[in-house]
């Protein structure tokens, strides 16, 4: 997994980097085949904004959140990303099991 952390009008301090990586471990426990993650932290006047673009096989997941504090916006971002990753995982598993033999009706011989 490659992690790109970028800051627009904000300096990425080691504390921010550690906070983002610690929050990402919670999200990554659901899906293990993540190719790369791009996280952009930006500041526009009074709005602190966090964006994430996660590349998994077959899909790109984009999530953004904003708030009055950078740590709050990162928390909101990770909550949204967690829900999206669970949704993707559930959808992928249901598609994979459609043609499985265990889901088909079997005729019992008499």
N, C-alpha and C positions, 0 to 999 in steps of 0.2 A: 504494500500500500504506500503510495506516494502522497505526501501532504504538502500542499503549497499554501502558505499563509502570507497574504498581502495586505498592506495598509494604505489607504488613501486618506491623506491629510491626518494621519495618526501614526505614531511610531509603534512598531511591534516590540514590546518589551518582553523579556524572558517570562515575566509573570503572566502576561496575556497568552504567550505561546504555551506555557504549561497548563493554563486554565482550559484552553481550547483542546489540547491533546488529552487532558484528563476527561473532559466531557465527551470526546469522540470515542473513548474506550467503551462507554456505556452504549453508544449507538452501534459500534462495530461488533458487539457480542451477538447481535442478531444475524448479521450477514458476514460471511467470511471471505467472499470473493470480490472485494472492492479493489478496483484497479488504481484509481487515484481520487483525491479530494482537493478541491480548490476552495479556500476560504478567503473572503475579502471583508475586511473591517474598514468602515469609512465613517467620517464625521462630516455632517453638513449642518452648519449653524448649531442648533440645539438638538439635532436628531443624530443619535448613534445608530448605525446600521451595520448588520452582519448578513453576509450572503454565503451560501455554500453550494457548490456544484459537485455532485458525487457521480463518478462514472463506474457503473457496474456492468457486467456483460449483458448486452441487449437493451440497456436503458441508461439515460442520463437523468439524474434527479436534481432539480434546482429548488432551493428553499431560501427565503429571505425573511428577516425579522428586524424590527427597529424598536428603539426605546430611548428613555432618557439617560440611561447609563449603559456603558459598553458591556459590562458583565450581565446585566439584565437582558440585553439583546442577544448575547451569546447563549444564555439559558433558554430563551424563547426559540432561538434557531435550533438548538439541539433537541428540544421537545418536538418541534415540527418535523425535523429530520428523522427522529426516532419513529414517529407515526408513519411517515412516508416509507421508510425502510421496512417496517413491519407489513405495511400494505403491499409493497412490492414482493416481499418474501411469500406472503400468503397467496397472492395472485400467481406467482411462479410455481408454487407447490400444487395449486389446484389445476393449473394447465398441464403440469407434468403427470398428474395422476388420472387424467381423463380416460386414457386408453388402457389403464392398468388392468390386469386380469383380476385382481382382488376386488375391483369395483364393478365387475360384470356379474350378471346373474348366471348361475350354473344350473343346468338341468340335472335333476337327481334321477338315476336309473331306478326302475321299479322292479 
